[in-house]
Amino acid sequence: MARVLVGYGTKMGGTTAIAERIGEVLREQGHDATVVEAGKARLTGDYDAAVIGSALYAGMWRGPAKRLVKTLARKRPEMPLWLFHSGPLGEEQEEKWQAFPKWLRELEGSLDVRGKATFGGVLDHNAKGFIATKMFQDGRGGDFRDMEQIAAWAAGIAAAL
Ligand SMILES: Cc1cc2nc3c(=O)[nH]c(=O)nc-3n(C[C@H](O)[C@H](O)[C@H](O)COP(=O)(O)O)c2cc1C
């Protein structure tokens, strides 16, 4: 049994369900998973591993998720870490791998990254902000999160732990 921190960054809430599904699968497989918004995550607990992810905005991670990865690199660089981000909208985009931000690629040498994934995103009528509302009105909305893909990825983490 491993104690796993699942920390996520979100703006409109879509990434929360992804993190929660990952936590659920880890628990189903006998691990102790704590799912928490990245800004509220504390690395002081005795975690054995971490899964950290973020929603993508203009190719960037949310600030709290970025800070959590940076804190981990400083405080617990030896901790097994899995990374994901969520964003691509549209069926044809669903499987599309998004490049991880430059700061993260540069930091990878200081981390023990065991796996990375890109998951589809979601944009619905709760879209916040001018650009998001415009994207929704332009027909780019929809839910492209593939919960089976997410659960399968999490099952791989559970098995590796
Ligand atoms: C203004 C804006 C910019 C976005 N930029 C990207 C992007 O660069 N790459 C991507 O894959 N998705 C992008 N998306 C899609 C979001 O990442 C997607 O809607 C995601 O599920 C939002 O997550 P959240 O609900 O947790 O904030 C963008 C969405 C908006 C509204």
The ligand as an ORCA input file, in Angstrom:
! r2SCAN-3c Opt
* xyz 0 1
  C      -8.695     30.466    -22.954
  C      -8.457     28.988    -23.084
  C      -7.206     28.517    -23.495
  C      -6.973     27.145    -23.623
  N      -5.733     26.712    -24.026
  C      -5.521     25.376    -24.212
  C      -4.252     24.891    -24.656
  O      -3.295     25.624    -24.860
  N      -4.109     23.560    -24.863
  C      -5.130     22.684    -24.639
  O      -4.957     21.489    -24.867
  N      -6.330     23.116    -24.165
  C      -6.547     24.424    -23.956
  N      -7.761     24.876    -23.482
  C      -8.791     23.916    -23.084
  C      -8.811     23.717    -21.571
  O      -7.567     23.210    -21.135
  C      -9.928     22.744    -21.201
  O     -11.150     23.425    -21.338
  C      -9.762     22.171    -19.804
  O     -10.567     21.030    -19.633
  C     -10.081     23.199    -18.729
  O      -9.826     22.615    -17.468
  P     -10.456     23.183    -16.130
  O     -11.962     23.093    -16.279
  O      -9.943     22.243    -15.065
  O      -9.971     24.580    -15.944
  C      -8.013     26.234    -23.341
  C      -9.253     26.709    -22.920
  C      -9.491     28.061    -22.791
  C     -10.836     28.529    -22.330
*
